[in-house]
């Protein structure tokens, strides 16, 4: 793993940004399903929405964690452009 980080810092940063995008997509999907959900009864609605809320909050925490990694590792894994 450390050899990969030393050889390809741009790939490492791309993976971090991809994880941020993945977390944001998951958050948007959870919010969309919460807003447009149609349920048979109140108990089903409460159960489903509590699960979607946990998923939305978890995905935001996931995004924040990878954003911090992307910001704080930038000086160490900067992409070298040019010759």
C-alpha positions in Angstrom: 0.0 0.0 0.0 2.8 2.4 0.8 4.5 1.7 -2.5 1.2 2.6 -4.3 1.0 5.9 -2.4 4.6 6.8 -3.2 4.2 6.0 -6.9 0.7 7.3 -7.7 -0.4 10.1 -5.5 -2.9 11.3 -8.1 -4.6 7.9 -8.0 -4.8 8.1 -4.2 -6.5 11.5 -4.4 -8.9 10.3 -7.1 -9.9 7.5 -4.8 -10.6 9.9 -2.0 -12.7 12.1 -4.2 -14.6 9.1 -5.5 -15.5 8.1 -1.9 -16.7 11.7 -1.3 -18.9 11.4 -4.4 -20.2 8.0 -3.4 -21.2 9.3 0.1 -23.0 12.3 -1.4 -24.9 10.1 -3.9 -25.9 7.8 -1.0 -27.1 10.9 1.0 -29.1 12.2 -1.9 -30.7 8.8 -2.5 -31.7 8.5 1.2 -33.2 11.9 1.2 -35.1 11.3 -2.0 -36.5 8.0 -0.7 -37.5 9.7 2.6 -39.4 12.5 0.7 -41.1 10.4 -1.9 -41.9 7.3 0.2 -45.4 5.8 0.2 -46.1 3.4 3.0 -49.0 1.1 3.9 -49.2 2.1 7.6 -47.6 4.3 10.2 -45.5 1.6 11.7 -43.9 0.8 8.4 -43.3 4.5 7.7 -41.5 5.0 11.1 -39.4 1.9 10.6 -38.3 2.8 7.0 -37.7 6.5 7.7 -35.6 5.8 10.8 -33.4 3.4 8.7 -33.1 6.1 5.9 -32.3 8.7 8.5 -29.4 6.6 9.9 -28.2 6.0 6.3 -28.3 9.7 5.5 -26.4 10.7 8.7 -23.9 7.9 8.2 -23.3 8.9 4.6 -22.7 12.5 5.7 -20.2 11.4 8.3 -18.5 9.2 5.6 -18.2 12.3 3.3 -16.8 14.4 6.1 -14.2 11.8 7.0 -13.0 11.4 3.4 -13.1 15.2 2.9 -10.8 15.6 5.9 -8.5 12.9 4.5 -8.4 14.7 1.1 -7.7 18.1 2.6 -5.0 17.0 5.1 -3.2 14.6 2.8 -3.0 17.1 0.0 0.5 18.4 0.9 1.9 14.9 1.2 0.3 13.4 -1.9 0.2 16.4 -4.3 -0.1 15.5 -8.0 3.0 16.4 -9.9 2.1 18.0 -13.3 4.6 18.8 -16.0 8.2 17.8 -16.3 
